[in-house]
Structure formats: structure tokens, C-alpha cells
């Protein structure tokens, strides 16, 4: 029997625009089978979390636009578990809102907040690390994160500096450092007490609500007024009226960077945020020419290092291309150098400007 | 009124496999709108010929496979005008067969034999040159060709050597020279009395039938036996039985290279055989980056000299590619260097070997 106090908040409201043209406003990355395994990313994430957490305690935080996609892809989920944001207000407001709903249902809840679109293959070790964190949170007033052992000086991630004097698995956090420059990132790695922030948080509902109360009194008082309405028929009206008044702020900024009781556990599993076509390429199996191919059937000559994705069984003949992203869908074909993958957001903007917003 | 004695035989049985994946066994090049003008190549050719030749006198020589495509694309054409080859036997047998049918219908016929998939934009000058040739053929026992002024030492074409002493527009032909090597082709051009063989022939039906009788007695006697059957209900049975017995031989080899009464008129119009994606690229209008685009809408950066074709209005984002053929259709995507366009036949063979003959 899984612990009835274990809860999850799955963050599923983002778009992942660097995965354009597959990930779009209407059909974001987490709802696609990016790995070609037969499961979408949110399905894989839901399955992974459900090893430790009762399925009925996994809440999906998403946008109204994706309500239907959630029920389609996660048929076991009920309406109670889907928390819709009526407006885009970054992560702090929606996490506070969902936490207050969960607290009303179960004041002893232990919650993991996790993105719905990351790659974690070793589910057993993931469960083990989350279990360790839950055990700690049940005993301590702690805000915890899962830190990822850095493998190179990535300048696109946030870093977590932990107390290097501690020999324990769970360490006190000194500070969060947002996207450093390359030299700083190198120093972080050399120092040995920095981890990547993967946006995975764990805490008791009591601790997180208290942290909001202390650190974000204005935001807290906005959502506190709704406590009598949450999980009742009055909830929708209250949220529709008040949610848009919330400040646009991330949970990192609102809680983690300002609290003293922040702890980190270093993940013992391999992780990838699948943030770009290149990071997806890294995680996929390669063919004999080092091309990563999803859905397509390829005839490649003098072509290697390419990330190729089409609809099922489309034939792709490619000659003389190295390290390209080749993505084909019904009405869009992208042929783009992997080295410029960070510019795909700009490309998307240009496509929307030139051909219409419906293509993003 | 157009001259009732003027006839055309449109050759429409080939496949044009260097235009794969657009041109396929099931749907060859001449039935595609290769230029993005709204008309297919056979429609354009039919319209061009009909400026001089009564529409009902334009015969289409094709394969049974393409019978439906012909009637679909040329709705004015009747069953009488479509001559089906029950077997692939190169150009001589089918031209003899069609000529005997036409001769039975009109012994005074003057015939132009022309490919259905070439590019000729200047229709007025084309008509003028054909008229000159017809006038000559009506007065003389002549086998005529339309020769193209060579613009570079192309080693893929046949060359026609004409009598350089003649000052007339219509000159006697010395010899035909099939695909020369580069040095020889250069010599031909330097000599000044060589033209490209475009596979466009003109003659009276009397002259061509007589030439077959003299030069190809075996072939002639095979088809002569059917004269009573042609243009009657007995024709189909006769052809089904006898056509496969015909020798596999081209009209160039069967008549032109062996006859003494061969003449050429130098075309005064611009011509392109649209033999490859590169030659199509040359004839299309280019965008500001020198990309030739058919049907697609493009966002090209650091991308020039590309030949891009998709279904109507598909968006193509391309970055960092020069001189590529990018062709997308429902189930096949080709990304291939323009410099290797001659290898597309080999690619097609590999695709058929690997994925099945249905893709060719």
C-alpha cells in the first residue's frame, strides 16, 4: 500500500517552445511522445510518480487549454485532480493554490512538485530519493529540492550551492544562483558543492504553506481568502475572480531563495530536462550513423549527428547533412543546425510574424 | 482555321525518375505541375501544340497505367486520341503504330512527335519553327528534327551535326552523336555546327512510314499486318497480340541515324528538358535568396540556391543549407545536394530495395 499522505503536483502548463514545431501552444511538448516510446512525457512522468504516490493523489497543474489533453492522456485522473490556472502567473501562485486545496483535503500531506516533461529513466532510484526526502520533510520543517550532479558548465540552468561540510545525504542549501556565465559555472563545478536546480521540490504541505505565509504575505492572504471555497462548488468562481490578481512570480524566487530552511538531496539517477532538440538527441538511441530517429524511416548517406523526427514511418532520404534538426509535420518542415537550437524560439517568433500565430 | 492535316504525337509514357520523389511510376513527371503554374507539364505541352494543331489531331502515346490521368488532365481528348502501348518497347514501335493509324485516317497528315514534359515558354516562336518544318515536309521527303542551340558542353544529351555550308534555316544533317564525353562535347560546340537533339521530330506521315519500310522492314511488316484493324474494333486484339513482338528500339536509332533525308531546323526559342531538379531550378523564378520555391512558404536564413518543393502552403524553415534539393510529400522527404542530382535514380533504387517498390 502506498502512503495516503503522499501527494504530487505535476506542472503541466508550459509550452517548451524550443521544441517547435512539434511543441506548440495548442499541443505542448509534455503531451507528445518525444522519445518515440509510445508514451507521452506526461504519461511517463505520471507512471514514474505513481510508483510511490497513490494515483488519486497526483494533481495536474495546467492551463484550461490543455484540460482535454490531460483527460485523454491520463484517463485514470478525475476532475478533482486537475487544477486549472485561469491566467499565466508563473509557478508560485499555482503551487500555493494547489497546496491549500491539498491541505484542506489532508493536512498531513507530503508533496512533490515536479515538471511533467523531464527525462528520468531509473524510476527505482528516483523513488528512493523522493522517499528519503519525504522522510526528512515529515520530521523537519524543510523546503527540499532534488539537485542534479552537473556534468558540464551549463549556463542555461540554475545552480544550488550546498553546505560542503555536511556528510549527510540531505544537505543544507546556502544559496540559489540563476544562470551563471561560463567562467562562473566552471568555478561552481570545480568547487564541488553545486548542483543543478531541476525544478523538483518536496515538502510537507504544512511547511510550504507556512513558507508562503512568512515570505509572500500578500500572495498568501489573496489565496487564504478562498480556503472555505476550495474543493467545493464555490471554488471556480473564487479562482476566476482572484487568481488574475496574483503576482507573477516563480516559486524559486518566492520561497527557495529567501527561506532559511532549504535543503537539497543529490539525485542518484540520470536526469535530462529535454529542454532542446539537442538534449533529446543525447538521450535517444542512435542508428549506425549516429542519427537519432523518431518515427521516421531513413536512408542517410554522409549524414550523421542528426535529430530526425517525422510522422510515423515517413521515409527521409538525407545526404551530406551533419548535426541538423530535421523535423517534419503536416504543415511545417524545419531543417535547422543543432548548434543553433537555442534560436528556435526566435525562429518560431518569425514564423508567427510572417505566417500567423496559428503556427506556434 | 488550323490546318486539318496537322497532327501531333505526344510522348507521355515515361517516368522521369530523376524527379523522384515527385515523379513516380504511378504518377510521372508529365502529370505534375512541376513549375507551380497551375498546369501540369502535359497540359502546358498540349496547349502549346494546339496553337498550331487542331486539338482533335493531337494524339497521346502513353502507357495503360496513365490512361485515367490523361483523360483527367486533358478533358477535351477523346478515346480515339489516346494510343496505349501494351508493352514498353521504346519509341520506334509506338511511333510507327500511331503513324499507321493516322495515315489510315488522313494520308496527307504532317506530324510532329514531341515529348510531353519539356519546358518551352515562347509558344509563338515554337509555332513558327514547327510551321517552317511542316512547310518543308509537305514539299520534301524529309525526316526533320528541331535542334537546340547548345549553351554548354552537356554530356547527357545527343548532338546533331548539320551541314555548315548551308545558309538556309533548314539544314541537312550529317550525323547524330549520342552523349559525347566532355572534351568531345566542347569540340562540337567550338565547331559551331552541332545542335542538341531534343527528341522533337517532324515529317509527313508518308515519309515516316516509308522510312520505317526501308530501314526497319521487320518492324514495318509486323505493324503493316494490322492496317485493316486500325481505328476499328479489331485494333485492340491485334495490338495486344502483336505489339509485344516488336523490337525494343528508339526512333533515333531506327530511323534518324540511318536515313539520308534527315534535316534539322535550329530552334529560335528557349528550351529546357526539365531532366533534373537542377534544370527545373534553373527555369523557376528565385526568391531574394536565390531559392526556387514551388508550393511552399519559406523562412530561409543563410540558405540559398535551394530547390524547395512541398504540398501547397507548407511552411519550410531552413537554415545553413546551400544548393540542396528539398522535396517533401506525404510519405517521403528528400534532402539532397543539387550537385548529386544524377544520383537520385540510385537513391530511388535504394529506397525501393529498403522500403518497398511502392515508393518509386
Contacts between the chains, C-beta under 8 A, distances in Angstrom:
chain1	res1	chain2	res2	distance
A	21	B	317	7.9
A	296	B	333	8.0
A	297	B	354	7.9
A	297	B	355	6.1
A	299	B	347	6.9
A	299	B	350	5.8
A	299	B	351	5.9
A	299	B	354	6.3
A	310	B	333	6.7
A	313	B	331	7.5
A	314	B	331	5.7
A	314	B	332	6.9
A	314	B	333	6.3
A	315	B	331	6.3
A	315	B	332	4.7
A	315	B	333	7.1
A	315	B	351	6.4
A	315	B	355	5.7
A	315	B	359	6.2
A	316	B	332	7.8
A	316	B	333	4.8
A	316	B	335	7.5
A	317	B	21	7.9
A	317	B	332	7.3
A	317	B	333	7.1
A	317	B	334	4.8
A	317	B	335	7.0
A	317	B	336	6.5
A	317	B	347	5.8
A	317	B	351	6.6
A	318	B	335	4.7
A	318	B	336	7.7
A	319	B	335	7.0
A	319	B	336	4.9
A	319	B	337	5.9
A	319	B	340	6.6
A	319	B	347	7.7
A	320	B	336	7.8
A	320	B	337	5.0
A	320	B	340	7.9
A	321	B	321	7.9
A	321	B	335	6.3
A	326	B	333	7.7
A	326	B	335	6.9
A	328	B	328	6.7
A	328	B	333	5.5
A	331	B	313	7.5
A	331	B	314	5.7
A	331	B	315	6.3
A	332	B	314	6.9
A	332	B	315	4.7
A	332	B	316	7.8
A	332	B	317	7.2
A	333	B	296	8.0
A	333	B	310	6.7
A	333	B	314	6.3
A	333	B	315	7.2
A	333	B	316	4.8
A	333	B	317	7.2
A	333	B	326	7.7
A	333	B	328	5.5
A	333	B	333	7.2
A	334	B	317	4.8
A	335	B	316	7.5
A	335	B	317	7.0
A	335	B	318	4.7
A	335	B	319	7.0
A	335	B	321	6.3
A	335	B	326	7.0
A	335	B	335	6.6
A	336	B	317	6.5
A	336	B	318	7.6
A	336	B	319	5.0
A	336	B	320	7.8
A	337	B	319	6.0
A	337	B	320	5.0
A	340	B	319	6.6
A	340	B	320	7.9
A	347	B	299	6.9
A	347	B	317	5.7
A	347	B	319	7.7
A	350	B	299	5.8
A	351	B	299	5.9
A	351	B	315	6.4
A	351	B	317	6.5
A	354	B	297	7.9
A	354	B	299	6.3
A	355	B	297	6.0
A	355	B	315	5.7
A	359	B	315	6.2
